[in-house]
Amino acid sequence: MNELVKGKKVLITGASSGIGQYIAIHTAMQGGVPILVARSTDKLRIIAEKIEESFSIECPWYTADLSMDAEWKDVIDQICYDHGSIDALVNNAGMAVFDLVEQAKWKDIERMVAVNVTSLFRSTHQLLPHFLQKGEGHIVNIASQAGKMATPKSSVYAATKHAVLGFTNALRMEVEQKGVFVTSVNLGPVQTNFFEQADPAGTYQKAVEQMMLDPNHVARTVVDHLFTKCREINMPAWMNAGSKLYALSPGTIEKVMKKQFEKK
Ligand SMILES: NC(=O)c1ccc[n+]([C@@H]2O[C@H](COP(=O)([O-])OP(=O)(O)OC[C@H]3O[C@@H](n4cnc5c(N)ncnc54)[C@H](OP(=O)(O)O)[C@@H]3O)[C@@H](O)[C@H]2O)c1
């Protein structure tokens, strides 16, 4: 049991699958109350029941399509009404469709922006006043190493994660004297259902399968940092070292890494 997490209400988006599902489980394991959000009613129900049985706690869940701003706004209002004060917000929901810009479908571009960016701005904007009023809270934004280093076929996805990182970095500075922690989580490839939509042919997945992170390990690391002052969680470390080199000399890295960057 983690004393910092015990009894805390943690709102987790994208909790029906992958990293979000494991963040919910680890939150409960550490004595917190995970509040789950996603679209898939059946998956949410099963995960919530499993958590309730395993940890003898209540695990509320809400269905919302985060690409629909008005719907998401109403669900956040409902969650605040039902639970009073929320202690942490984990903006985890996200999706990608890997494509060349010239071949991308506009509806996929719109959905990536709506789910990965607008919905994260919405939940943060709506919950931040509560955190500031209490003088405490934690906002964790699941970004990506793609938010530091863009590669072909992920222009829109990388742009959404660059947006998340920019937003997170500015927000952290705005609230750091006000008791609210803000953390970005920048991940390389993680073994989840994410690729079913991002890379249906499985080409990229096959190319990177040896280096895939375990979502359970990622989630445990995130929950271990809840309610602590942590700027960024970067995984794996070697990929983050690559992102640092890229920031120093993007042109050179693009040349040297051309083959690796074209694995999508
Ligand atoms: N997997 C990776 O390699 C990787 C790497 C770096 C960063 N990330 C980031 O990690 C986060 C979690 O992804 P994951 O790998 O765990 O993928 P995942 O297994 O596909 O889970 C994505 C979650 O987001 C939810 N979601 C997607 N669209 C939604 C919508 N319109 N409304 C509400 N919820 C929605 C899904 O729930 P429903 O389908 O039930 O709605 C699901 O719970 C994402 O932000 C992703 O960008 C992933």
The ligand as an SDF file (V2000), in Angstrom:
LIG
                    3D

 48 52  0  0  0  0  0  0  0  0999 V2000
    1.1710    1.5260  -27.2290 N   0  0  0  0  0  0  0  0  0  0  0  0
    2.1770    2.3190  -27.5440 C   0  0  0  0  0  0  0  0  0  0  0  0
    3.1420    1.9090  -28.2300 O   0  0  0  0  0  0  0  0  0  0  0  0
    2.2230    3.7390  -27.0410 C   0  0  0  0  0  0  0  0  0  0  0  0
    3.4510    4.4280  -27.1120 C   0  0  0  0  0  0  0  0  0  0  0  0
    3.5090    5.7300  -26.6520 C   0  0  0  0  0  0  0  0  0  0  0  0
    2.3730    6.3290  -26.1320 C   0  0  0  0  0  0  0  0  0  0  0  0
    1.1960    5.6400  -26.0790 N   0  0  0  0  0  0  0  0  0  0  0  0
    0.0240    6.3200  -25.5530 C   0  0  0  0  0  0  0  0  0  0  0  0
   -0.4920    5.5820  -24.4670 O   0  0  0  0  0  0  0  0  0  0  0  0
   -1.8810    5.8790  -24.3110 C   0  0  0  0  0  0  0  0  0  0  0  0
   -2.6480    4.5860  -24.0840 C   0  0  0  0  0  0  0  0  0  0  0  0
   -2.5400    3.7790  -25.2290 O   0  0  0  0  0  0  0  0  0  0  0  0
   -2.4420    2.1810  -25.1750 P   0  0  0  0  0  0  0  0  0  0  0  0
   -1.1460    1.8060  -25.7730 O   0  0  0  0  0  0  0  0  0  0  0  0
   -2.7960    1.6720  -23.8510 O   0  0  0  0  0  0  0  0  0  0  0  0
   -3.5520    1.8220  -26.2810 O   0  0  0  0  0  0  0  0  0  0  0  0
   -4.9220    0.9990  -26.2050 P   0  0  0  0  0  0  0  0  0  0  0  0
   -4.7000   -0.3090  -25.5580 O   0  0  0  0  0  0  0  0  0  0  0  0
   -5.4460    1.0440  -27.5880 O   0  0  0  0  0  0  0  0  0  0  0  0
   -5.8300    1.8850  -25.2430 O   0  0  0  0  0  0  0  0  0  0  0  0
   -6.3440    3.1230  -25.6530 C   0  0  0  0  0  0  0  0  0  0  0  0
   -7.4280    3.5440  -24.6950 C   0  0  0  0  0  0  0  0  0  0  0  0
   -7.9540    4.8080  -25.1370 O   0  0  0  0  0  0  0  0  0  0  0  0
   -9.3600    4.7020  -25.2250 C   0  0  0  0  0  0  0  0  0  0  0  0
   -9.8950    5.5260  -26.2920 N   0  0  0  0  0  0  0  0  0  0  0  0
   -9.5120    5.5820  -27.5860 C   0  0  0  0  0  0  0  0  0  0  0  0
  -10.3150    6.3950  -28.2750 N   0  0  0  0  0  0  0  0  0  0  0  0
  -11.2310    6.8640  -27.3950 C   0  0  0  0  0  0  0  0  0  0  0  0
  -12.3420    7.7340  -27.5050 C   0  0  0  0  0  0  0  0  0  0  0  0
  -12.7040    8.2950  -28.6660 N   0  0  0  0  0  0  0  0  0  0  0  0
  -13.0730    7.9930  -26.3970 N   0  0  0  0  0  0  0  0  0  0  0  0
  -12.7590    7.4240  -25.2100 C   0  0  0  0  0  0  0  0  0  0  0  0
  -11.7040    6.6080  -25.0440 N   0  0  0  0  0  0  0  0  0  0  0  0
  -10.9610    6.3180  -26.1310 C   0  0  0  0  0  0  0  0  0  0  0  0
   -9.6450    3.2290  -25.5020 C   0  0  0  0  0  0  0  0  0  0  0  0
  -10.9270    2.8590  -25.0110 O   0  0  0  0  0  0  0  0  0  0  0  0
  -12.2200    2.5200  -25.8930 P   0  0  0  0  0  0  0  0  0  0  0  0
  -11.7630    1.9380  -27.1860 O   0  0  0  0  0  0  0  0  0  0  0  0
  -12.9650    1.5740  -25.0100 O   0  0  0  0  0  0  0  0  0  0  0  0
  -12.9020    3.8210  -26.0360 O   0  0  0  0  0  0  0  0  0  0  0  0
   -8.5740    2.5540  -24.6530 C   0  0  0  0  0  0  0  0  0  0  0  0
   -9.0360    2.3890  -23.3420 O   0  0  0  0  0  0  0  0  0  0  0  0
   -2.2930    6.6520  -25.5530 C   0  0  0  0  0  0  0  0  0  0  0  0
   -2.3650    8.0330  -25.2630 O   0  0  0  0  0  0  0  0  0  0  0  0
   -1.1360    6.4020  -26.5210 C   0  0  0  0  0  0  0  0  0  0  0  0
   -0.9750    7.4550  -27.4520 O   0  0  0  0  0  0  0  0  0  0  0  0
    1.1000    4.3540  -26.5190 C   0  0  0  0  0  0  0  0  0  0  0  0
  1  2  1  0
  2  3  2  0
  2  4  1  0
  4  5  1  0
  4 48  2  0
  5  6  2  0
  6  7  1  0
  7  8  2  0
  8  9  1  0
  8 48  1  0
  9 10  1  0
  9 46  1  0
 10 11  1  0
 11 12  1  0
 11 44  1  0
 12 13  1  0
 13 14  1  0
 14 15  2  0
 14 16  1  0
 14 17  1  0
 17 18  1  0
 18 19  2  0
 18 20  1  0
 18 21  1  0
 21 22  1  0
 22 23  1  0
 23 24  1  0
 23 42  1  0
 24 25  1  0
 25 26  1  0
 25 36  1  0
 26 27  1  0
 26 35  1  0
 27 28  2  0
 28 29  1  0
 29 30  1  0
 29 35  2  0
 30 31  1  0
 30 32  2  0
 32 33  1  0
 33 34  2  0
 34 35  1  0
 36 37  1  0
 36 42  1  0
 37 38  1  0
 38 39  2  0
 38 40  1  0
 38 41  1  0
 42 43  1  0
 44 45  1  0
 44 46  1  0
 46 47  1  0
M  CHG  2   8   1  16  -1
M  END
$$$$
